[in-house]
Amino acid sequence: MIEHAATHEAKWHTSIWPLVLSVGILFLAPLSFAFYFVYKNLLLAAIFLGIGAPLTLISIAGWVKEGIEDIHHYSEGHSIWAMPIFILAEALLFVGFFAAYWVTRLTQPSWPPQGTPEMPFLAPIIMTIVLISSSVTIHFSEKRLEENDHGGFVTWLIVTIALGSLFLGLSSYEWSELWHEGFTPKTNIYSSAFFSLTGFHGSHVLVGLGIFLCALIPAFGGKISKSYVTAASMYWHFVDIVWLFVVSQVYFW
């Protein structure tokens, strides 16, 4: 529900994109993954991937477009009370991943399993510093917005987006290096857990950057929703906190 700034008239916001996104993710993740990894049916896996990937990208683009339009038309966009509920749902998904990893880790006679290369030590530390720094910069951006410093808000938001993009770049480079060493999701149970957890987290970083862009693009035209920025900041802090669990469990335990 969105409240118009001038009249305070409550208006329900409806959108088809969450449904399309859900269908896209269904084809993209559970179905394509199941047919590739479990049933070894490359044709069906490719078909489901070909359906799910475009649906997911189209729905994200449509949802982002609506978010930008909302900020243009309403000074107070999305309720900040909706974000904690969404974060709770996402946290439960991560709990499922971690629970599976812990059970696997604690029931193995030796760890890591055979075939696992020596995991990098410096890279995850640098990635952690970069991501935690982005939590600091988005806080600075919020403070500038509260002080009605439009230029400062935009500057620190751009810095946050740059740090998030750097994190994804470092993660992609690390994946590439491990892949070249023959460490892929099919190498062993640890590699499956490693790529699942880091990839799932990386997808949340990517979503966070999209959320920030929905605030940055209208901000260039002077359109800013404080409640939207607050909600976006909540999500970003959540993503950063989750990374501390990811990096401590899959790299250093």
BELTAUR-V265309 format. One record per residue. N is the residue number from 1. PSI is psi in whole degrees, -180 to 180 (* if undefined). Layout:
BEGIN
n,psi
N,PSI
N,PSI
END
This chain:
BEGIN
n,psi
1,137
2,139
3,126
4,134
5,-37
6,-44
7,-12
8,29
9,125
10,131
11,132
12,133
13,121
14,149
15,143
16,-16
17,-36
18,-38
19,-45
20,-40
21,-41
22,-43
23,-43
24,-44
25,-35
26,-47
27,-37
28,-44
29,-75
30,-46
31,-51
32,-40
33,-43
34,-44
35,-25
36,-49
37,-34
38,-52
39,-7
40,33
41,95
42,-33
43,-51
44,-37
45,-42
46,-38
47,-48
48,-37
49,-40
50,-26
51,-45
52,-41
53,-49
54,-41
55,-41
56,-47
57,-42
58,-43
59,-38
60,-44
61,-42
62,-40
63,-40
64,-42
65,-43
66,-39
67,-41
68,-42
69,-38
70,-42
71,-32
72,-37
73,-22
74,128
75,-29
76,98
77,-103
78,144
79,135
80,-12
81,-16
82,-33
83,-44
84,-35
85,-43
86,-42
87,-40
88,-44
89,-43
90,-37
91,-38
92,-34
93,-44
94,-37
95,-41
96,-44
97,-48
98,-40
99,-44
100,-40
101,-44
102,-43
103,-45
104,-46
105,-42
106,-13
107,1
108,140
109,-29
110,153
111,137
112,162
113,166
114,140
115,-5
116,123
117,170
118,121
119,146
120,147
121,-44
122,-41
123,-50
124,-30
125,-45
126,-43
127,-39
128,-44
129,-43
130,-46
131,-41
132,-37
133,-35
134,-28
135,-37
136,-43
137,-35
138,-29
139,-44
140,-40
141,-43
142,-42
143,-41
144,-35
145,-41
146,-30
147,6
148,31
149,88
150,-45
151,-43
152,-40
153,-49
154,-43
155,-50
156,-30
157,-41
158,-41
159,-41
160,-45
161,-39
162,-42
163,-41
164,-40
165,-39
166,-41
167,-47
168,-37
169,-43
170,-40
171,-42
172,-41
173,-42
174,-45
175,-45
176,-44
177,-43
178,-38
179,-41
180,-25
181,1
182,10
183,99
184,173
185,-18
186,3
187,-52
188,-175
189,-32
190,-41
191,-37
192,-44
193,-41
194,-52
195,-30
196,-49
197,-48
198,-36
199,-41
200,-41
201,-43
202,-36
203,-32
204,-35
205,-43
206,-42
207,-41
208,-40
209,-38
210,-40
211,-42
212,-38
213,-33
214,-24
215,-36
216,-45
217,-50
218,-28
219,-30
220,-27
221,10
222,9
223,114
224,132
225,113
226,-39
227,-36
228,-45
229,-40
230,-45
231,-42
232,-40
233,-41
234,-47
235,-43
236,-41
237,-38
238,-46
239,-40
240,-41
241,-42
242,-38
243,-35
244,-37
245,-43
246,-51
247,-36
248,-33
249,-50
250,-18
251,-43
252,7
253,*
END
